[in-house]
Structure formats: structure tokens, C-alpha cells
């Protein structure tokens, strides 16, 4: 029969192929109708019958016999390309599962290690600061010096030196206790008390100051520096860690006289 179909003309060949397809479809329908109603074909077997129908057509179209009457051969139907499956489905599923679970064990250990390291560095920094920060005890220069008020004599008495605290104890004309820093504000020499002249004099460059520490003359640019003092009962506490600069030399009350 294949040779007979190949010898037919184009139109006759198409009619013969269509007739064969129709007969095969009718045979398939009769086969389905002959089955009992309770034994209906499953969804898996139904496509097998339909798919089997084109098989004879492929057998009929397989011979490539030469066309003697000049008619063109039947075109081969193109097969549809399979649909591409998304490649990122598995990756998106894994990322969704990871986000639902929260941080994993490795991330938790990383955060815990970073927090512990930061706390350790903070403690080390605070410890280093407290170790290097200067702390002075009472009676040590830079700390507090409690002195009985009775040791600050009347204003006409000579000043008393306190070499440990580096200051002179004087009583001003107003009757107040005052602690004068022993270092000359000019170039840092140690001045001394001259009883014959009742004043302080610097042996290095000749700067002179009154009993209360005010500038009189010399190359110094200000009066003597002094420390803060507070009263605690009958004690005068000199805070050697809080030095105050003397007033400018031009403002000294000793220049007015």
C-alpha cells in the first residue's frame, strides 16, 4: 500500500492519508465504547491511545520514494521544543528555608565572639586608664594637704614653707589663709623669702613679690601662682592639684603704692 500511496498525485495522496486517519480514529472510538462503563480508561492510558494514532502516519511518510509525477513530498511536522524549567527554583527554596529558620549556628558563634572581644577590649581600656591616671594621696604633691588653721599666723608673721607640697603658707592682710606656689612664674626658679626686705625675691632674674604674692618688679609677667584652699572644721585643706595663675603684673595692687 505504501508504494501505491507514493505513486498517487498530491491531492489524491492527501485524501488517502486523511481517510486512513479517519478510519483509525473510528476504530479507537469503537474500542472505547466496547469497554464497560465501570472500567473507564485512566488518565494515564488515555493519552496512549491518542498518541498511538499518528504512528501509522509516520510509517506512511517514512519511505522517501522518488516522485515521478513532479508532486512535492508531504512536509514533516515540526516537534515543539520542551518547556524550559526555571533553574533558580531550588536556590529560592533554600534561601526561603534559611530565612525562616533565622541565623544559623555559625552566625551566632561569630556574633558571640565579636561581643566577647569587644567587652574584653573595653575592660582593658578602662583598666589602662585607671592605671595611668595620676592618683595622689594626702600629704603628697598633687594631692590634698590638711593643715591646722593655727599654723597660719598673723599677717605680720613670715610665711611658712611646705616643701612637700611646694607652697608657702601665708596669711593675707585680710586675715585669709593662702598657699603660694614655690615656683617663680618667670622661668621656673625657686624664689625665697627675704626677711630683711619682707618680700619674696627670685635669685635667678631678680623678680620680687610682696608677702601676699603680688608682683613688685622684675621680668616676671604676673604675680605668684597659688593653690585652692578649703576650710574643713579647724583645718585648712590645700589642694595642690588645682593651681591658679597669678594676676597679670600690670594689675598688681603693689604697683599702686
ZITA-V213738 format. One record per residue. N is the residue number from 0. RES is the residue in three letters. PHI is phi in degrees with one decimal (none if undefined). Layout:
n-><N & N>
res-><RES & RES>
phi-><PHI & PHI>
This chain:
n-><0 & 1 & 2 & 3 & 4 & 5 & 6 & 7 & 8 & 9 & 10 & 11 & 12 & 13 & 14 & 15 & 16 & 17 & 18 & 19 & 20 & 21 & 22 & 23 & 24 & 25 & 26 & 27 & 28 & 29 & 30 & 31 & 32 & 33 & 34 & 35 & 36 & 37 & 38 & 39 & 40 & 41 & 42 & 43 & 44 & 45 & 46 & 47 & 48 & 49 & 50 & 51 & 52 & 53 & 54 & 55 & 56 & 57 & 58 & 59 & 60 & 61 & 62 & 63 & 64 & 65 & 66 & 67 & 68 & 69 & 70 & 71 & 72 & 73 & 74 & 75 & 76 & 77 & 78 & 79 & 80 & 81 & 82 & 83 & 84 & 85 & 86 & 87 & 88 & 89 & 90 & 91 & 92 & 93 & 94 & 95 & 96 & 97 & 98 & 99 & 100 & 101 & 102 & 103 & 104 & 105 & 106 & 107 & 108 & 109 & 110 & 111 & 112 & 113 & 114 & 115 & 116 & 117 & 118 & 119 & 120 & 121 & 122 & 123 & 124 & 125 & 126 & 127 & 128 & 129 & 130 & 131 & 132 & 133 & 134 & 135 & 136 & 137 & 138 & 139 & 140 & 141 & 142 & 143 & 144 & 145 & 146 & 147 & 148 & 149 & 150 & 151 & 152 & 153 & 154 & 155 & 156 & 157 & 158 & 159 & 160 & 161 & 162 & 163 & 164 & 165 & 166 & 167 & 168 & 169 & 170 & 171 & 172 & 173 & 174 & 175 & 176 & 177 & 178 & 179 & 180 & 181 & 182 & 183 & 184 & 185 & 186 & 187 & 188 & 189 & 190 & 191 & 192 & 193 & 194 & 195 & 196 & 197 & 198 & 199 & 200 & 201 & 202 & 203 & 204 & 205 & 206 & 207 & 208 & 209 & 210 & 211 & 212 & 213 & 214 & 215 & 216 & 217 & 218 & 219 & 220 & 221 & 222 & 223 & 224 & 225 & 226 & 227 & 228 & 229 & 230 & 231 & 232 & 233 & 234 & 235 & 236 & 237 & 238 & 239 & 240 & 241 & 242 & 243 & 244 & 245 & 246 & 247 & 248 & 249 & 250 & 251 & 252 & 253 & 254 & 255 & 256>
res-><UNK & UNK & UNK & UNK & UNK & UNK & UNK & UNK & UNK & UNK & UNK & UNK & UNK & UNK & UNK & UNK & UNK & UNK & UNK & UNK & UNK & UNK & UNK & UNK & UNK & UNK & UNK & UNK & UNK & UNK & UNK & UNK & UNK & UNK & UNK & UNK & UNK & UNK & UNK & UNK & UNK & UNK & UNK & UNK & UNK & UNK & UNK & UNK & UNK & UNK & UNK & UNK & UNK & UNK & UNK & UNK & UNK & UNK & UNK & UNK & UNK & UNK & UNK & UNK & UNK & UNK & UNK & UNK & UNK & UNK & UNK & UNK & UNK & UNK & UNK & UNK & UNK & UNK & UNK & UNK & UNK & UNK & UNK & UNK & UNK & UNK & UNK & UNK & UNK & UNK & UNK & UNK & UNK & UNK & UNK & UNK & UNK & UNK & UNK & UNK & UNK & UNK & UNK & UNK & UNK & UNK & UNK & UNK & UNK & UNK & UNK & UNK & UNK & UNK & UNK & UNK & UNK & UNK & UNK & UNK & UNK & UNK & UNK & UNK & UNK & UNK & UNK & UNK & UNK & UNK & UNK & UNK & UNK & UNK & UNK & UNK & UNK & UNK & UNK & UNK & UNK & UNK & UNK & UNK & UNK & UNK & UNK & UNK & UNK & UNK & UNK & UNK & UNK & UNK & UNK & UNK & UNK & UNK & UNK & UNK & UNK & UNK & UNK & UNK & UNK & UNK & UNK & UNK & UNK & UNK & UNK & UNK & UNK & UNK & UNK & UNK & UNK & UNK & UNK & UNK & UNK & UNK & UNK & UNK & UNK & UNK & UNK & UNK & UNK & UNK & UNK & UNK & UNK & UNK & UNK & UNK & UNK & UNK & UNK & UNK & UNK & UNK & UNK & UNK & UNK & UNK & UNK & UNK & UNK & UNK & UNK & UNK & UNK & UNK & UNK & UNK & UNK & UNK & UNK & UNK & UNK & UNK & UNK & UNK & UNK & UNK & UNK & UNK & UNK & UNK & UNK & UNK & UNK & UNK & UNK & UNK & UNK & UNK & UNK & UNK & UNK & UNK & UNK & UNK & UNK & UNK & UNK & UNK & UNK & UNK & UNK & UNK & UNK & UNK & UNK & UNK & UNK>
phi-><none & -63.5 & -69.6 & -67.0 & -65.8 & -67.6 & -82.1 & -74.2 & -77.2 & -60.5 & -66.3 & -64.4 & -63.2 & -63.1 & -64.1 & -65.1 & -65.5 & -62.1 & -65.5 & -64.1 & -60.8 & -63.5 & -64.2 & -67.9 & -65.2 & -65.2 & -65.5 & -66.1 & -64.1 & -63.9 & -62.4 & -67.7 & -68.4 & -74.1 & -72.8 & -63.2 & -65.6 & -78.3 & -111.7 & -67.0 & -62.7 & -73.6 & -65.7 & -79.4 & -83.9 & -61.5 & -64.9 & -66.7 & -68.8 & -67.1 & -70.5 & -76.1 & -64.3 & -70.5 & -59.7 & -62.3 & -64.7 & -64.2 & -67.7 & -71.6 & -85.4 & -64.8 & -64.4 & -103.0 & -72.2 & -63.8 & -88.4 & -86.5 & -95.0 & 83.6 & -78.4 & -78.1 & -73.2 & -67.3 & -72.0 & -81.2 & -64.2 & -78.4 & -86.7 & -67.9 & -71.7 & -66.2 & -66.9 & -75.6 & -92.0 & -63.3 & -82.4 & -92.0 & -66.4 & -66.3 & -65.1 & -64.0 & -65.2 & -64.9 & -66.3 & -65.7 & -65.5 & -64.8 & -68.6 & -70.2 & -78.6 & 86.4 & -72.8 & -90.3 & -67.1 & -64.8 & -64.9 & -62.0 & -64.8 & -64.2 & -64.7 & -64.8 & -64.6 & -63.0 & -65.2 & -65.1 & -65.3 & -63.5 & -64.8 & -64.3 & -66.3 & -64.5 & -63.3 & -64.6 & -65.3 & -65.0 & -63.2 & -65.6 & -64.2 & -66.7 & -73.1 & -84.4 & -67.3 & -69.1 & -126.1 & -116.8 & -89.3 & -64.2 & 84.9 & -118.9 & -57.2 & 103.2 & -108.3 & -100.4 & -123.5 & -80.9 & -128.6 & -60.3 & -61.5 & -66.2 & -75.4 & -87.2 & -79.4 & -69.1 & -60.9 & -84.7 & -79.8 & -67.7 & -67.0 & -105.5 & -80.9 & -124.8 & -67.5 & -65.4 & -94.3 & 59.5 & -149.4 & -102.9 & -91.3 & -131.5 & -116.5 & -72.6 & -62.9 & -84.5 & 83.4 & -102.0 & -76.5 & -142.1 & -116.0 & -95.9 & -65.2 & -74.4 & -97.7 & -68.5 & -72.5 & -73.8 & -131.3 & 87.6 & -76.9 & -94.1 & -79.6 & -141.6 & -91.1 & -107.8 & -61.8 & -65.2 & -104.4 & 47.0 & -161.7 & -91.6 & -133.8 & -94.4 & -73.3 & -79.6 & -132.2 & 83.8 & -70.3 & -129.3 & -140.6 & -76.0 & -58.6 & -89.8 & 95.5 & -85.6 & -68.4 & -112.8 & -162.0 & 115.1 & -76.1 & -62.5 & -103.7 & -153.3 & -73.6 & -67.1 & -75.7 & -145.6 & -104.1 & -68.7 & -132.9 & -134.6 & -99.4 & -130.1 & 70.6 & -99.1 & -114.9 & -102.2 & -98.9 & -96.5 & -96.9 & -72.7 & -87.1 & -126.7 & -85.3 & -112.5 & -75.7 & -69.5 & -68.7 & -54.4 & -60.1 & -66.3 & -96.6 & -65.5 & -67.9 & -71.4 & -75.0 & -71.4 & -93.2>
